[in-house]
Amino acid sequence: MNPAMIPEGAHPLAATVARLVWLLPLLPLLGFLINGTLAMLGVAKIGPADPSANGGHGHGEVPGHADEHAHDDHGHPPRHKFAKIVSLVGPGVLVAAFALAVAIFAAMRGVEMEHPYLLTLFSWMPVGDLKLDATILLDPLSMTMVMVVTGVGMLIHVFSVGYMQDDPGYPRYFAYLNLFVFFMLLLVLGGSYPLLFVGWEGVGLCSYLLIGFWFSEKANADAGKKAFIMNRIGDFGFLVAMLLMFANFGTLDILGVAEQAAELPMGGVIATTIALFLFLGCTGKSAQIPLYTWLPDAMAGPTPVSALIHAATMVTAGVYLVARASGIFSMAPVAQLTVALVGAATAFFAATIGLKQWDIKKVLAYSTVSQLGYMFVAVGVGAYVAGIFHLVTHAFFKALLFLGSGSVIYVLHAAYHKTHNHDDAQDMRNMGGLRQYMPITFSLMWIATLAIAGIPLFSGFFSKDEILTSVFARISHSTLADASLLGMPGGTVLMIVYGLAVASALMTAIYMARMMLYTFHGPNRTGEGERPHLKEAPWVMTGPLVVLGALTAFGGWLNVPALLGAIGPVGGLEHFLEPVVGEAALRTTLGVAPHLPHSTELMLVGAAIFIAVAGIAFAVWRLKPAALVPRKDAPESTGIDRVLENKYFVDEGYAAAFVNPTVNASRTVLWKGFDAGIIDGLFVNGSALLARAFGWMGSQLQTGQVGTYAWVLLIGVITLLGAFTFR
Amino acid sequence: MIFDLANPSQLMQALGPDLLLIVGAIVLMLWAAWRPESDEHQRAVGRASLALVAATIAMTLWYSTRGMSSNVGVIAVDNFRWATDLICLLGAFGAIALGMEYNVRERILPAESHVLVLFATAGMMILAAARDLMIVFLGIELMSVAIYVLVGLNRRSPKAAEGSLKYFLLGAFATAFLLYGIALIYGSTGSTNLTEIGQRVVAGNFVAHPMMLAGTGLLLVGFGFKVAAAPFHMWAPDVYEGAPTPITAFMATAVKAAAFATFLRVWLEALPGMGDAWFTPIWWLAAVAMFVGNTVALSQRNLKRLLAYSSIAHSGYLLVAVATGTLGGSAAFLFYLVAYTLASYGAFAVVIAVGREGDANNDLSDYEGLWHVRPGLAIAMAVFMLSLMGFPIFGGIGFFGKWYLLMAAIEAPRPLTTLAVVLVLTSVVSAGYYLNVVRVMFMKARPDGAADPERTGSLTRGVVYATAVAILVLGLVPSRVIGWSRAGVPRAPQIQAASVDAPR
């Protein structure tokens, strides 16, 4: 690719390192090409004689511990012969990309960012009157996302070196991971909706490939398929939204659309429809009701993938999209209320499921769904900065939690492997008391837990509090309060949203404390034989955890609220993002910055702190890790526990309501039934008379179906002529 | 240069590429019959046929760059014709290249097989040029008769014989409708010339004329059959499955392209005045084809059948372009045809590469873990599947094909918003089976004891990788093909005005 660059010389960034922004996505793409080539070369060498070379990942989590049943030895299979190069290239391109991102960020801080920096790479596709270029849009919002994607991405890449290096598919893994980062950067840097959509689809594909990475288990491949299909339903919404934008605005540039949207009537049909279809896209990508069930299943993939794609970056793309399209959303209060309500409902619903999960990754998965709901609440009520702020802090603490759980699973799995035990390395009933064996992981994960629960001064406290305050502030005096959703006044809807959000905050504190108690406290339930093998994971894995721990602890300083102005600079992120989302945010609050009386604000913060502390205290008081028994001895649960453990049986419901009927209809009705059954039975076998009428076709042919086909053709002719004649 | 078609020598010149192909094919046929059947002879005739097709492509390209046109006559001299010719000729090239190796494996000896492809292609080129319903009929018959024989080429295969006979019988049935439709249209308007029909329909206000309506309807049936649009699709899966795979690829792409091109020309040049009458039927044909093709494909296990249903669905997509009735629609149509042809060709070439003697190994289970034994083929197949699905970047040009269709549908004077939504929705469904192929290849282990695919012949490999690379490269820089398809819309000067705002 040799971009014929047309630098928009007028922009102050054009003279800085920011003109190299096109290198950002290119670096991981390069990594993908190198690792992909190595993967192909490696595969060709293994060849057909040894298909089981990939068969070793049968046991859930940690790869590389080749099939215990097949060859009963402790030896690892030989590392991939290109493992060294891959370990260098895979994380290397991310380090380079992050360094570049930091340089661009520094340059951006040095100039006045009133207008976004547009860099046209090449003419992409001309459609009729519309000319679409491949354009990069660099503004504070995309910069923030780029920092998260490359920064957190870099740490997770490094962690993966430790976690995955014994896997036979090691180069393929990094190829996918690099490719994912490429598409993610394309998504956040795309200057037009179609380009954003390319990234949007691409990350979906990579997620699909990575969920199914250990494909020897059917469940994994199925989970991948489910993720892809649910995402396609969402993408349908995105596509329709784009068509509507084009039909109404005649442009698909992000800036052009925002400009045109501002001239629409407030709350008009066009803006509302476009916003709702866009949001349908978001529900797929960001796992919101009703399209959320794929995300917990996606935990079948390697844990670093869960951390990067299914917690920190890809699933937040929906939040980014709403913030990106804030120009449209802010013109459609009904759509905004829908977003907020769906987000709040998801947050609440997923949190209840999280209360009763035993699989440590499933707890985190439902927690992610729930936290994503929070972000949608924020962007839904027009508090875009709060939403992005929570996106950033969540990327820190959730990546830390996932990687920490990855360490735990890694260690447990290694222990079980050494003793030839086939217990579940992800079930918390098999953990307990790990605090003494993994002290670093233990303390780091507690930091993340306190952050997500909203304990003051940890990052999650600031962002969650800002969301709650924003919702409260818009209950009166905002376009949302004046609108109504399904006959319910907007103010009431927002109160429900607020209530649901507070309730989920309480549950978040409970289930996170529960997870920590069961994993790290109490007596150890792993097993006598395994206990000597429990120890901290290697430094290549623990190192990234420490960095994330620091970010989790101090990330809140990015955007300190005015109330706590004493501890640091107020509203850093707020000022940074102001040029992008400021106008849209003000539109929702009727032109004045939302302001709550000091006392109200103090009360809200106090309540939030109380809830967080109460949740943790409740968990410590009620849950007794000592009373737990290992999974194999645990009784079947009953009643509400069973419903929660089975996630309200939503998956089963979907299968019964949508999936099975479609497949069956296709199989029985359309193919066997219509093509072969009805027509065959009715016209051929059932009616000898009709068959004879076609006797001229030769008696042999009637056993074939040519007569049938002729009948269908004739029916088609009659219908068609009917359509022409009787109009 | 403007050809005067009333002057025989200029008419001959205007038919230059067609005549080159026909004369060459006749010579090759004599040569093919001259020697006893053998693999060597078959290959030799194949090579000569490839050379002839290449020469015809060169001549067509040369013609297309000279900016020729003609007065009103029985044949068209315009870029739409050259564009269609090129698609069909590329299809023929692929079919012959794949056939040379496939025929050896399946022990199909007759060297005439390649010549028959040439004859069928000659029929397509005549179709592409036809500006008179009689020429349309001539072209369709010339093309179809050759295809009937080609389907039954493998005399040892009962499936092939069955498919051939079925196609022949049903084709005869459908041709009867087509011919009857032509007769009725002639009866109403007193002409078979597309341009004249177009003028008389407008002048005589034939929209409510029963004979003209019936004629248009029957013509639609005839074309619907040739392009395998539901509900006239019933033959396609059986015939596609039974025919030798290179011929299946040829039918799914070149035959469909030629039939569709004629369809579009007749509709844009002769019948825009009937827009009110045909709009709703074509709308429904498109919707039904998209729905039936995509849903039934979900339960297919045999790759050839799966691709057959997929091709029915793609007929539905292309019918959306016909339904727009605009020049923008026909540009999108040509572009889509290029994308679809490349992807289908590649997919069938992979089917050949994975298949075994006796047309075996076409089941989805034979593709399990293909990545582990033939990573190149697996990646190429993934590109074809994603392209057919309309996926960006990895689907290359396929994404733009869908994109342009959607844009054309939205921008049409009578916006086809609902149809566009149906298109998007059914392509969501199509992910269910296209993606399944990708999943099977990449995410399943190779079954124990599954033999490796045989060594892929160099020609087959060439087709696979050339199409895959073309899809990806054109997907990055589609503007060249876009410009090409824009230039390629039917341009009869006196008609343009009428067809721009056709269906009001």
Interface residues (C-beta under 8 A of the other chain):
Chain A: M40 V43 A44 I46 G47 P48 P51 S52 N54 G55 F122 S123 W124 M125 P126 V127 G128 L130 P194 F197 V198 E201 G202 L205 Y208 L209 G212 F215 S216 N220 A221 G224 K225 F228 I229 R232 I233 D235 F236 L239 V240 L243 F246 A247 T662 V663 A665 S666 R667 L670 W671 D675 M697 L701 G704 Q705 V706 T708 Y709 A710 V712 L713 I715 G716 V717 T719 L720 L721 A723 F724 T725 R727
Chain B: E162 L165 K166 L169 L170 F173 A174 F177 P210 L213 A214 T216 G217 L218 L220 V221 G224 F225 P231 F232 M234 W235 D238 A277 W278 T280 P281 W284 L285 V292 T295 V296 L298 S299 G328 G369 W371 H372 V373 P375 G376 I379 F391 P392 I393 F394 F399 F400 W403 Y404 L406 M407 I410 E411 P415 T417 A420 V421 V424 L425 V428 A431 G432 L435 N436 R439 F442 M443 K444 A445 R446 D448 D452 V477 P478 S479 I482
